[in-house]
Amino acid sequence: MNLPPIIITGLAQKEAWQNKVVPPVEQLGKDVWSIPVPFPDNPMRYTLSYLLLGDGDVVLIDPGWDSDAGLDQLAAGLRHAGVGLTDLTGIVVTHFHSDHLGMAARLRTASGAWVALGDKEVRRLTASADADLVLHNDREELTLWGVPGDRLAEAALDRLGLIHLRNLADPDLRLADGSLVPAKGLDLRVVTTPGHSPGHICLVDEPHGLIFSGDHVLPRISPHIALELPGPANPLANYYESLDLIAFEDAMEVCPAHEYRFIGMQRRVAQLIEHNRERSAEVLRVLETHRPETIWDIARHLTWSRGWESLQAFSLRLAVSETASHVVYLGSQGHDIDVPVTEPRPAVSR
């Protein structure tokens, strides 16, 4: 399919992305600012936080990874917009990932601001108080998927990683689909968009003509859609459904949490659907050609941007879990796939 291109509006952001540097703070409208927060030791390099100034309320979307350098960068961006850390009254986070929620706890302590997440978002790996059970279940899942014993340690969650996740902020508020963020002078409508995470949300700001898309829709890369247990049974199907929900128009400017701003939500959604359909078709070809017995065997025959051999640690985990989500989706579409994906396990309380 020959899809029309999107229109890049964050030109300085794109230039910074290409030059592998952090983009500048930018004013997007009278009361809206884009502030990059460093995401250290990660190819994404930064999270784009968005500051919105209401009628006495000051709201920050996706404050980014928690680090001293990130706090300094964020504070400088706030000063550029004429406010300080203590002026924040609300923090809205699109989903429960460290590069979005990480700074929230520190900012809440500094400002007294409330922290909000979507009402469907969950602490998947940190819901249980039994750390040993969580770590055991995680390894069992990867073993079921065929991750070799000599690669388990690098792909599996470890105790330090679990502690990090447990230290992320719990929300003070939960935002339901269709609701408005409770901030005076702002008109931010919540759209629940599961897929990248179980309760990911996007925020629609019609007065400013902006859609804050988090990781749901990015301009260049396809967001990672993982099968993670316990969790949604078919996250890729959920992603397709929520892509349809957010593609309600094509002229508003899309403000993602990574890369750069653009116009063309409907066009980008069509591209993302096509990309994932092609990926599922590739999985089917691998199944037919190689007769794999595990998710790992499928994943190592798929095309990866830097090659399968380059994948290590967390990237390796992402590749295997993404492959599992395509296998589950294909099974839900009637394909007979004899590769183990899930099995009964001890219940982990949510």
C-alpha positions in Angstrom: 0.0 0.0 0.0 1.4 3.4 -1.0 0.4 5.6 2.0 0.8 9.4 2.0 3.5 10.8 4.2 2.9 12.6 7.5 4.0 16.2 7.8 6.8 16.8 10.3 6.1 19.9 12.4 8.8 19.5 15.0 11.6 20.4 12.7 14.0 21.3 15.4 13.2 18.1 17.2 13.8 16.0 14.1 17.1 17.7 13.4 18.1 17.0 17.0 17.0 13.4 16.6 19.1 13.0 13.5 22.1 14.6 15.2 21.7 12.4 18.3 21.3 15.4 20.6 18.6 16.6 22.9 16.1 19.0 21.2 15.4 22.5 22.5 12.5 23.6 24.7 9.8 24.8 22.4 6.6 26.9 22.9 3.8 25.2 20.9 1.1 27.7 21.7 0.4 30.5 24.2 0.1 28.1 27.1 1.8 24.9 25.9 5.5 24.0 26.0 7.5 20.9 25.0 10.4 20.1 27.4 12.8 17.2 26.6 14.0 15.1 29.6 17.1 12.9 29.1 16.5 9.1 29.0 20.1 7.9 29.8 21.7 4.8 28.3 18.8 4.3 25.9 18.4 4.6 22.1 15.4 6.8 22.6 17.7 9.4 24.3 14.9 11.6 25.7 11.2 11.8 26.7 9.2 14.8 25.5 7.3 16.2 28.4 4.6 18.7 27.8 3.7 21.7 30.1 0.2 23.2 30.0 -0.6 26.4 31.8 -4.3 26.7 32.8 -6.2 29.1 35.0 -4.1 28.8 38.0 -3.4 25.1 37.4 0.0 23.9 35.9 -0.1 20.4 34.4 2.9 18.4 33.2 2.4 15.4 30.9 5.0 12.5 31.1 7.7 13.9 33.3 10.3 11.4 32.1 13.0 9.2 33.6 14.1 10.0 37.1 17.7 11.4 37.3 19.4 14.4 38.7 20.3 15.5 35.2 16.7 15.0 34.1 15.4 17.1 37.0 17.8 19.9 36.1 16.8 19.8 32.5 13.1 19.8 33.4 13.5 22.6 35.9 15.3 24.7 33.3 12.5 24.1 30.8 9.9 25.1 33.4 11.8 28.3 34.1 11.9 29.0 30.4 8.1 28.9 30.4 7.9 31.2 33.4 7.1 28.6 36.2 9.0 26.6 38.8 8.8 23.1 40.1 6.7 24.2 43.1 4.1 25.7 40.7 3.1 22.3 39.4 -0.5 21.3 40.4 -0.9 18.1 38.3 1.1 15.4 36.6 -0.6 13.2 34.0 1.3 10.1 32.8 0.3 8.3 29.7 1.4 4.9 31.0 3.3 3.0 33.7 6.8 2.9 32.2 9.9 4.4 33.8 10.7 6.8 31.0 7.3 8.4 31.5 6.4 8.0 35.2 9.9 7.9 36.7 10.2 11.6 37.7 6.6 11.8 39.1 7.4 10.7 42.7 10.2 13.3 43.0 8.0 16.1 41.5 5.1 15.2 43.7 7.3 15.6 46.8 8.7 18.9 45.6 5.4 20.5 44.5 2.5 18.6 46.2 1.0 18.0 42.7 -1.3 15.1 42.1 -0.3 12.3 39.8 -2.8 10.7 37.4 -2.8 7.6 35.3 -5.5 5.9 33.2 -8.0 3.8 35.1 -7.1 0.7 33.2 -3.3 0.9 33.8 -1.8 -1.6 36.2 1.4 -2.4 38.1 1.8 -5.7 36.3 5.1 -6.9 37.6 4.9 -5.1 41.0 1.4 -5.9 42.0 2.4 -8.8 44.2 4.3 -8.3 47.5 6.1 -11.6 46.9 9.3 -10.6 45.0 10.5 -14.2 44.7 7.2 -15.3 43.1 7.3 -12.4 40.6 10.9 -13.2 39.6 10.2 -16.9 39.4 7.1 -16.4 37.2 9.0 -14.1 34.9 11.7 -16.7 34.3 9.1 -19.4 33.8 7.4 -17.2 31.1 10.7 -16.7 29.3 11.6 -20.4 29.6 8.2 -21.4 28.2 8.9 -19.1 25.2 12.2 -21.0 24.6 14.8 -18.5 25.8 17.9 -20.6 26.2 19.3 -21.1 29.7 22.4 -19.2 29.0 20.4 -16.1 27.9 17.8 -16.2 30.7 19.7 -14.0 33.2 20.1 -11.1 30.7 16.5 -11.2 29.5 14.7 -11.8 32.8 13.7 -9.2 35.4 16.2 -9.1 38.2 15.8 -8.0 41.8 17.2 -4.5 41.3 14.9 -4.0 38.3 12.0 -5.0 40.4 12.9 -2.6 43.2 13.2 0.2 40.6 9.6 -0.6 39.3 8.3 -0.7 42.9 9.6 2.8 43.6 7.6 4.3 40.8 4.8 6.6 41.9 1.3 5.3 42.6 -1.4 7.6 41.1 -3.5 9.9 43.2 -6.1 10.0 40.5 -7.4 7.6 37.9 -8.7 9.0 34.6 -11.5 7.2 32.8 -12.0 7.1 29.0 -13.8 10.2 27.9 -13.2 12.2 31.1 -11.5 15.5 31.4 -8.3 16.1 33.3 -9.3 18.0 36.4 -7.4 21.2 35.8 -9.0 24.7 35.7 -8.5 26.4 32.3 -7.5 23.3 30.5 -9.6 21.1 28.2 -7.8 17.8 28.1 -9.9 14.8 27.1 -8.8 11.3 27.9 -8.8 8.5 25.3 -8.0 5.0 26.6 -5.6 3.4 24.1 -4.4 0.0 25.3 -1.7 -1.9 23.4 1.7 -0.6 24.3 0.6 -1.0 27.9 -2.8 -2.3 29.3 -4.1 1.1 30.3 -2.2 3.6 28.1 -4.0 6.9 27.5 -3.8 9.7 24.9 -4.9 13.2 25.7 -6.8 15.4 23.2 -6.6 19.1 23.5 -9.1 20.5 21.0 -8.7 24.2 21.9 -5.0 24.0 21.0 -5.4 21.5 18.2 -3.1 19.0 19.9 -3.1 15.3 20.6 -0.6 14.1 23.2 0.0 10.5 22.0 2.5 9.1 24.6 4.0 6.0 23.0 0.8 4.9 21.3 1.6 6.7 18.0 5.1 7.8 17.2 6.2 9.4 13.9 9.0 6.9 12.9 9.0 3.7 14.9 6.3 1.2 15.7 5.6 1.1 19.4 6.5 -2.1 21.2 3.4 -4.3 21.7 4.4 -7.0 24.1 2.7 -10.0 25.5 3.5 -9.8 29.2 1.9 -12.1 31.8 -0.2 -11.5 33.8 -1.8 -9.0 31.4 -4.2 -8.6 28.5 -4.7 -11.8 26.6 -4.4 -10.2 23.2 -2.5 -6.9 23.3 -2.0 -6.6 19.6 -5.8 -6.9 19.0 -6.3 -4.2 21.7 -3.7 -2.0 19.9 -5.6 -2.2 16.6 -8.8 -1.3 18.3 -7.3 1.7 20.0 -5.6 2.9 16.9 -9.0 3.2 15.3 -10.2 5.2 18.3 -7.4 7.8 18.1 -7.6 8.2 14.3 -10.7 10.4 14.4 -9.1 13.2 12.4 -6.0 14.1 10.5 -5.3 17.8 10.9 -4.4 18.1 14.6 -0.8 18.2 15.6 0.4 15.0 17.2 2.7 15.5 20.2 4.4 12.1 21.0 6.6 11.3 23.9 9.6 10.5 21.7 11.1 11.7 18.4 9.2 14.7 17.0 5.8 16.3 16.4 3.8 15.8 13.2 0.5 16.2 11.5 -1.3 13.3 10.0 -2.7 11.0 12.7 -4.9 9.0 10.3 -2.0 8.5 7.9 0.4 7.4 10.6 -2.2 5.0 12.1 -2.6 3.4 8.6 1.1 3.0 8.4 1.3 1.4 11.9 -1.5 -1.0 11.0 0.2 -2.0 7.8 3.5 -2.5 9.5 2.0 -4.8 12.1 0.0 -6.7 9.5 3.3 -7.3 7.6 5.0 -8.4 10.8 2.2 -11.0 11.4 2.6 -12.2 7.8 6.3 -12.6 8.4 5.6 -14.7 11.5 3.3 -16.9 9.4 6.1 -17.4 6.8 8.5 -18.4 9.5 6.0 -20.9 10.9 5.5 -22.4 7.5 9.2 -22.4 6.5 11.1 -23.3 9.6 8.5 -25.2 11.7 9.7 -23.6 15.0 8.8 -25.1 18.3 9.1 -22.0 20.5 8.6 -18.2 20.4 12.4 -17.9 20.6 12.7 -20.0 17.4 10.3 -17.7 15.6 11.9 -14.5 16.8 15.4 -15.5 15.7 14.2 -15.9 12.1 12.4 -12.6 12.0 13.8 -9.4 10.5 15.2 -7.0 13.2 16.4 -3.5 12.4 19.9 -4.1 13.8 19.9 -7.9 13.3 19.0 -10.7 15.7 22.5 -11.1 16.9 22.7 -7.5 18.1 19.8 -7.9 20.5 20.8 -8.2 24.1 19.4 -7.9 27.6 16.2 -5.7 27.6 16.1 -5.5 23.8 16.2 -9.3 23.6 13.3 -9.5 26.0 11.3 -7.0 24.0 11.9 -8.9 20.8 10.7 -12.2 22.3 7.6 -10.7 24.0 6.6 -8.8 20.8 6.9 -12.0 18.8 4.6 -13.7 21.4 2.0 -11.0 20.9 1.9 -11.7 17.2 1.5 -15.4 17.8 -1.4 -14.9 20.1 -3.0 -12.5 17.7 -2.7 -14.9 14.8 -4.2 -17.7 16.9 -7.2 -15.4 17.6 -7.6 -14.9 13.9 -8.1 -18.7 13.3 -4.5 -19.7 12.4 -3.5 -23.1 13.9 -0.2 -22.4 15.7 1.3 -25.2 17.8 3.8 -23.1 19.7 3.4 -22.7 23.5 2.6 -19.2 24.6 0.8 -19.4 28.0 0.3 -22.0 30.7 -1.3 -22.0 34.1 0.8 -20.4 36.9 0.4 -19.3 40.5 -2.0 -16.4 40.8 -0.4 -13.0 41.2 -2.8 -10.6 42.9 -3.4 -7.2 41.3 
